[in-house]
Each structure stands twice: as structure tokens, then as C-alpha cells.
Amino acid sequence: MSKIKGDDYQFDGKGKFKISEVKTKIKDFYEDKSDYSAQLKELQSEIDALQNMMYAHDKYGMLVIFQAMDAAGKDGTMKRVFANVHPLGTAFYSFKRPSSKELDHDFMWRCFKELPERGKIKVFNRSYYEEVLVVKVHPEILTDVQKIPAEISSKNNVWEKRYKDIKNFEEYLTNNGIVVVKFFLNVSKKEQGERLIARINEQEKNWKFEEGDIKERGYWDNYQQAYEDLINETATKNSPWHIVPADDKKNMRLIVAKVLQEKLKTLDISYPESSDERQKELLSFIDVIKNQNEE
């Protein structure tokens, strides 16, 4: 039985979130690698069973958002947490630098068109939150890249408006049966540095390294403030943030899996019931099938 409680990592907007007061490393929830694997496998099985039921129920969808600094472990966490979940009920999308077509639309457009269908879990690697992270740290993007009119981008409340737009958007999703689950994988600057060095030293990881990671690392404090601001401004009862310690990858994955399992269990879902009349009708087909086998 897992000792993890998802609520311990949840912030729903009550009070004040301070990023400097949350830990990036906590006591391990596993005794060794074997225990970790067993716990993760059990959670994967439960997520799979619940997702299958949600798929059959076909009324809810789930949007899972991962946000983090580079090298925090988003890719590995998604890969391992969903490893044994039925692929027909899950989908993934990784948001890169916006294309010229995407820049010709509003900032939510490229995310809006990738939303999950009912019955499915859609996982976003980064999301519309980049619009109050990267763009806030580099505000020149507003006018030089995103083509936002000067009379809008020059106003001091542009970020407050974006926070409000995001909150309204997530409330809209909730009102339509799309559950939003948000994770901030909170890695320390030291641990991030060690992982970036590993990407350089280990040749098979070179493809993950980009020189831009070093440049953005120079804005560490700015990004930390941006994360603190967006979490305070967009955490709500229906769409809380989950701040997950990310210095230990195994712990991080177990916490993420537990939060997802708990969230799925809160949904009022079930397999469609079959009436006695329908069951009688179905049983009549058995003889038909057997006769077909003999033809």
C-alpha cells in the first residue's frame, strides 16, 4: 500500500505559494529499486483499469499538463508512469517553439486544437503556460515574435489578463467534463546542472542537450519567480497545481502516478450497464457464432 498522499503536493490557490519554501528532495517512498518498480507497477495497473472504465463511460476526458525547468524529468516521467496504460486511451503532445502558422493565431490556439476527446487522457509536455513563463521572462517575444499589438503588449496588466484567460479556459474545460491535472516538477538548480552535464558527458544523451539550455539557465531566478506567480494566479479548487519534488526521479514518478490514480478515482464513472433484455439477445448470438464456425 502506497504511503503517498497526492493532496500533500497540491496547491489550490488558498493561501500563498512560495517556491523557496517547497522542497526539491524528500525522503524516499521506496526501499530499493525492486520496491520502487513494484509500487509503480501497481499504480500503473490501477491507472490503466480506471482509464479503461473512463474510456467505456465516454463522458469525461483528462488533460494532464507537465511544466518544469529543462532536465527536470518530464519525458522520463511521462514514459514510465504511462508505460502500462492502454495506448488507445492515451495520447501525448510536446509543444516546441511556435510555428509561423501558430504565431498567426491567439496564444491558446495551438493547445486548444490538441485537447483530449471524451474517454481519453491527453498529456501535454509544456503547454499554454509557456505564455506566462518564457514569454514573461523574455517579454520582447510579445512584439518581436507573437505580433501582439503594441497597445496591448505595452500595458502593465498583460500578464494578469493572460492568467485570467487561462483560469477561464480551464474552468471552461471543467464545465465540459475535461478534468485538468497540472504538475510542476520542481528540480533544484544544482540537480539540473548535474543532469545537463550528464547530457554532455554521455554520448547517447547528447541529442537532448541544446546550447540554449545554458542561456536559459542564466535566467533561473526569473523563471522561479514566473513559476511562483503563475501557480499563485492559476491554482483553483477545480484545477489545482501539484508541486512535485523532482531531484529524485523515482520518487517523482511515484508521486505523479499516485496523483493521477487518486484523480481518476474521484470521477463518477462506470462501465455501461446491460439490460436483461439485451443480455438475452446477446446470448442468442452464441448459437449463431457456433453455426458460423461449422460452415
Contacts in CASP RR format, 6 or more apart in sequence:
PFRMAT RR
TARGET T0000
AUTHOR 0000-0000-0000
METHOD contacts of the structure
MODEL  1
MSKIKGDDYQFDGKGKFKISEVKTKIKDFYEDKSDYSAQLKELQSEIDAL
QNMMYAHDKYGMLVIFQAMDAAGKDGTMKRVFANVHPLGTAFYSFKRPSS
KELDHDFMWRCFKELPERGKIKVFNRSYYEEVLVVKVHPEILTDVQKIPA
EISSKNNVWEKRYKDIKNFEEYLTNNGIVVVKFFLNVSKKEQGERLIARI
NEQEKNWKFEEGDIKERGYWDNYQQAYEDLINETATKNSPWHIVPADDKK
NMRLIVAKVLQEKLKTLDISYPESSDERQKELLSFIDVIKNQNEE
2 29 0 8 1.000
2 39 0 8 1.000
2 42 0 8 1.000
2 43 0 8 1.000
2 254 0 8 1.000
2 258 0 8 1.000
3 29 0 8 1.000
4 29 0 8 1.000
4 254 0 8 1.000
4 255 0 8 1.000
4 258 0 8 1.000
5 258 0 8 1.000
6 242 0 8 1.000
6 255 0 8 1.000
6 258 0 8 1.000
6 259 0 8 1.000
6 262 0 8 1.000
7 262 0 8 1.000
9 242 0 8 1.000
9 243 0 8 1.000
9 244 0 8 1.000
9 255 0 8 1.000
9 259 0 8 1.000
10 240 0 8 1.000
10 241 0 8 1.000
10 242 0 8 1.000
10 259 0 8 1.000
11 17 0 8 1.000
11 231 0 8 1.000
11 235 0 8 1.000
11 240 0 8 1.000
11 241 0 8 1.000
11 242 0 8 1.000
11 243 0 8 1.000
12 235 0 8 1.000
12 236 0 8 1.000
12 237 0 8 1.000
12 240 0 8 1.000
13 232 0 8 1.000
13 235 0 8 1.000
13 236 0 8 1.000
13 237 0 8 1.000
13 240 0 8 1.000
16 232 0 8 1.000
17 228 0 8 1.000
17 231 0 8 1.000
17 232 0 8 1.000
17 235 0 8 1.000
17 241 0 8 1.000
17 243 0 8 1.000
18 228 0 8 1.000
19 186 0 8 1.000
19 224 0 8 1.000
19 225 0 8 1.000
19 227 0 8 1.000
19 228 0 8 1.000
19 231 0 8 1.000
20 224 0 8 1.000
22 186 0 8 1.000
22 243 0 8 1.000
22 245 0 8 1.000
23 186 0 8 1.000
23 245 0 8 1.000
24 186 0 8 1.000
24 187 0 8 1.000
24 188 0 8 1.000
24 191 0 8 1.000
24 245 0 8 1.000
24 246 0 8 1.000
24 247 0 8 1.000
25 188 0 8 1.000
25 191 0 8 1.000
25 245 0 8 1.000
25 247 0 8 1.000
25 248 0 8 1.000
26 245 0 8 1.000
26 248 0 8 1.000
26 251 0 8 1.000
28 248 0 8 1.000
28 250 0 8 1.000
28 251 0 8 1.000
29 39 0 8 1.000
29 251 0 8 1.000
29 254 0 8 1.000
29 255 0 8 1.000
30 36 0 8 1.000
30 39 0 8 1.000
30 250 0 8 1.000
30 251 0 8 1.000
30 254 0 8 1.000
33 250 0 8 1.000
36 250 0 8 1.000
36 254 0 8 1.000
39 254 0 8 1.000
40 80 0 8 1.000
40 81 0 8 1.000
40 253 0 8 1.000
40 254 0 8 1.000
40 257 0 8 1.000
41 84 0 8 1.000
43 81 0 8 1.000
43 254 0 8 1.000
43 257 0 8 1.000
43 258 0 8 1.000
43 260 0 8 1.000
43 261 0 8 1.000
44 81 0 8 1.000
44 82 0 8 1.000
44 83 0 8 1.000
44 84 0 8 1.000
44 85 0 8 1.000
44 257 0 8 1.000
45 84 0 8 1.000
46 261 0 8 1.000
47 81 0 8 1.000
47 82 0 8 1.000
47 85 0 8 1.000
47 257 0 8 1.000
47 260 0 8 1.000
47 261 0 8 1.000
47 264 0 8 1.000
48 84 0 8 1.000
48 85 0 8 1.000
48 86 0 8 1.000
50 261 0 8 1.000
50 264 0 8 1.000
50 265 0 8 1.000
50 267 0 8 1.000
50 269 0 8 1.000
51 85 0 8 1.000
51 86 0 8 1.000
51 89 0 8 1.000
51 90 0 8 1.000
51 121 0 8 1.000
51 264 0 8 1.000
52 86 0 8 1.000
53 269 0 8 1.000
53 270 0 8 1.000
53 271 0 8 1.000
54 60 0 8 1.000
54 61 0 8 1.000
54 62 0 8 1.000
54 119 0 8 1.000
54 121 0 8 1.000
54 264 0 8 1.000
54 267 0 8 1.000
54 269 0 8 1.000
55 86 0 8 1.000
55 88 0 8 1.000
55 89 0 8 1.000
55 119 0 8 1.000
55 120 0 8 1.000
56 271 0 8 1.000
56 272 0 8 1.000
57 119 0 8 1.000
57 269 0 8 1.000
57 270 0 8 1.000
57 271 0 8 1.000
57 272 0 8 1.000
58 118 0 8 1.000
58 119 0 8 1.000
59 118 0 8 1.000
59 119 0 8 1.000
59 177 0 8 1.000
59 269 0 8 1.000
60 118 0 8 1.000
60 119 0 8 1.000
60 177 0 8 1.000
60 178 0 8 1.000
60 179 0 8 1.000
60 267 0 8 1.000
60 269 0 8 1.000
61 116 0 8 1.000
61 117 0 8 1.000
61 118 0 8 1.000
61 119 0 8 1.000
61 120 0 8 1.000
61 121 0 8 1.000
61 122 0 8 1.000
61 177 0 8 1.000
61 178 0 8 1.000
61 179 0 8 1.000
62 116 0 8 1.000
62 119 0 8 1.000
62 120 0 8 1.000
62 121 0 8 1.000
62 122 0 8 1.000
62 178 0 8 1.000
62 179 0 8 1.000
62 180 0 8 1.000
62 181 0 8 1.000
62 263 0 8 1.000
62 264 0 8 1.000
63 115 0 8 1.000
63 116 0 8 1.000
63 122 0 8 1.000
63 124 0 8 1.000
63 173 0 8 1.000
63 178 0 8 1.000
63 179 0 8 1.000
63 180 0 8 1.000
63 181 0 8 1.000
64 121 0 8 1.000
64 122 0 8 1.000
64 123 0 8 1.000
64 124 0 8 1.000
64 181 0 8 1.000
64 182 0 8 1.000
64 183 0 8 1.000
64 260 0 8 1.000
65 124 0 8 1.000
65 127 0 8 1.000
65 129 0 8 1.000
65 180 0 8 1.000
65 181 0 8 1.000
65 182 0 8 1.000
65 183 0 8 1.000
66 74 0 8 1.000
66 77 0 8 1.000
66 78 0 8 1.000
66 123 0 8 1.000
66 124 0 8 1.000
66 125 0 8 1.000
66 126 0 8 1.000
66 183 0 8 1.000
66 185 0 8 1.000
67 126 0 8 1.000
67 127 0 8 1.000
67 129 0 8 1.000
67 133 0 8 1.000
67 182 0 8 1.000
67 183 0 8 1.000
67 184 0 8 1.000
67 185 0 8 1.000
67 227 0 8 1.000
68 74 0 8 1.000
68 183 0 8 1.000
68 184 0 8 1.000
68 185 0 8 1.000
68 186 0 8 1.000
68 187 0 8 1.000
68 246 0 8 1.000
69 187 0 8 1.000
69 192 0 8 1.000
69 220 0 8 1.000
69 223 0 8 1.000
70 192 0 8 1.000
70 196 0 8 1.000
70 213 0 8 1.000
70 216 0 8 1.000
70 217 0 8 1.000
71 187 0 8 1.000
71 192 0 8 1.000
71 193 0 8 1.000
71 195 0 8 1.000
71 196 0 8 1.000
71 199 0 8 1.000
71 208 0 8 1.000
71 213 0 8 1.000
72 185 0 8 1.000
72 186 0 8 1.000
72 187 0 8 1.000
72 192 0 8 1.000
72 246 0 8 1.000
73 185 0 8 1.000
73 187 0 8 1.000
73 195 0 8 1.000
73 246 0 8 1.000
73 249 0 8 1.000
73 252 0 8 1.000
74 125 0 8 1.000
74 126 0 8 1.000
74 185 0 8 1.000
75 125 0 8 1.000
76 249 0 8 1.000
76 253 0 8 1.000
77 185 0 8 1.000
77 249 0 8 1.000
77 252 0 8 1.000
77 253 0 8 1.000
77 256 0 8 1.000
78 92 0 8 1.000
78 123 0 8 1.000
78 125 0 8 1.000
80 253 0 8 1.000
81 253 0 8 1.000
81 256 0 8 1.000
81 257 0 8 1.000
81 260 0 8 1.000
82 90 0 8 1.000
82 121 0 8 1.000
82 123 0 8 1.000
85 121 0 8 1.000
89 119 0 8 1.000
89 120 0 8 1.000
89 121 0 8 1.000
90 120 0 8 1.000
90 121 0 8 1.000
90 122 0 8 1.000
90 123 0 8 1.000
91 116 0 8 1.000
91 120 0 8 1.000
91 121 0 8 1.000
91 122 0 8 1.000
91 123 0 8 1.000
92 122 0 8 1.000
92 123 0 8 1.000
92 125 0 8 1.000
93 114 0 8 1.000
93 122 0 8 1.000
93 123 0 8 1.000
93 124 0 8 1.000
93 125 0 8 1.000
94 124 0 8 1.000
94 125 0 8 1.000
94 126 0 8 1.000
95 110 0 8 1.000
95 111 0 8 1.000
95 124 0 8 1.000
95 125 0 8 1.000
95 126 0 8 1.000
95 127 0 8 1.000
95 130 0 8 1.000
98 110 0 8 1.000
98 145 0 8 1.000
98 146 0 8 1.000
102 109 0 8 1.000
102 110 0 8 1.000
103 145 0 8 1.000
103 146 0 8 1.000
103 147 0 8 1.000
104 147 0 8 1.000
107 128 0 8 1.000
107 131 0 8 1.000
107 146 0 8 1.000
107 162 0 8 1.000
108 128 0 8 1.000
108 165 0 8 1.000
108 169 0 8 1.000
111 124 0 8 1.000
111 127 0 8 1.000
111 128 0 8 1.000
114 122 0 8 1.000
114 124 0 8 1.000
115 122 0 8 1.000
115 173 0 8 1.000
115 178 0 8 1.000
116 122 0 8 1.000
116 178 0 8 1.000
118 177 0 8 1.000
128 166 0 8 1.000
128 169 0 8 1.000
129 166 0 8 1.000
129 230 0 8 1.000
129 234 0 8 1.000
131 162 0 8 1.000
131 166 0 8 1.000
132 159 0 8 1.000
132 162 0 8 1.000
132 163 0 8 1.000
132 166 0 8 1.000
132 226 0 8 1.000
132 229 0 8 1.000
132 230 0 8 1.000
132 233 0 8 1.000
133 223 0 8 1.000
133 226 0 8 1.000
133 227 0 8 1.000
133 230 0 8 1.000
134 141 0 8 1.000
135 141 0 8 1.000
135 142 0 8 1.000
135 146 0 8 1.000
136 159 0 8 1.000
136 226 0 8 1.000
136 229 0 8 1.000
137 219 0 8 1.000
137 222 0 8 1.000
137 223 0 8 1.000
137 226 0 8 1.000
139 153 0 8 1.000
142 148 0 8 1.000
142 153 0 8 1.000
142 158 0 8 1.000
143 150 0 8 1.000
143 153 0 8 1.000
148 158 0 8 1.000
152 158 0 8 1.000
159 229 0 8 1.000
160 233 0 8 1.000
163 230 0 8 1.000
163 233 0 8 1.000
163 234 0 8 1.000
166 234 0 8 1.000
167 233 0 8 1.000
167 234 0 8 1.000
167 236 0 8 1.000
167 239 0 8 1.000
170 180 0 8 1.000
170 234 0 8 1.000
170 236 0 8 1.000
170 238 0 8 1.000
170 239 0 8 1.000
171 236 0 8 1.000
171 238 0 8 1.000
171 239 0 8 1.000
173 179 0 8 1.000
173 180 0 8 1.000
174 180 0 8 1.000
174 238 0 8 1.000
174 239 0 8 1.000
179 263 0 8 1.000
179 267 0 8 1.000
180 238 0 8 1.000
180 239 0 8 1.000
181 242 0 8 1.000
181 259 0 8 1.000
181 260 0 8 1.000
181 263 0 8 1.000
182 239 0 8 1.000
182 240 0 8 1.000
182 241 0 8 1.000
182 242 0 8 1.000
183 241 0 8 1.000
183 242 0 8 1.000
183 244 0 8 1.000
183 256 0 8 1.000
183 259 0 8 1.000
184 227 0 8 1.000
184 231 0 8 1.000
184 241 0 8 1.000
184 242 0 8 1.000
184 243 0 8 1.000
184 244 0 8 1.000
185 244 0 8 1.000
185 246 0 8 1.000
185 252 0 8 1.000
186 243 0 8 1.000
186 244 0 8 1.000
186 245 0 8 1.000
186 246 0 8 1.000
187 195 0 8 1.000
187 246 0 8 1.000
187 247 0 8 1.000
188 247 0 8 1.000
189 217 0 8 1.000
189 220 0 8 1.000
191 246 0 8 1.000
191 247 0 8 1.000
192 217 0 8 1.000
193 217 0 8 1.000
196 209 0 8 1.000
196 213 0 8 1.000
196 214 0 8 1.000
196 217 0 8 1.000
198 205 0 8 1.000
199 205 0 8 1.000
199 206 0 8 1.000
199 208 0 8 1.000
199 209 0 8 1.000
200 206 0 8 1.000
200 209 0 8 1.000
216 223 0 8 1.000
231 241 0 8 1.000
231 243 0 8 1.000
234 241 0 8 1.000
235 241 0 8 1.000
242 255 0 8 1.000
242 256 0 8 1.000
242 259 0 8 1.000
244 252 0 8 1.000
244 255 0 8 1.000
244 256 0 8 1.000
244 259 0 8 1.000
245 251 0 8 1.000
245 252 0 8 1.000
245 255 0 8 1.000
246 252 0 8 1.000
274 282 0 8 1.000
END
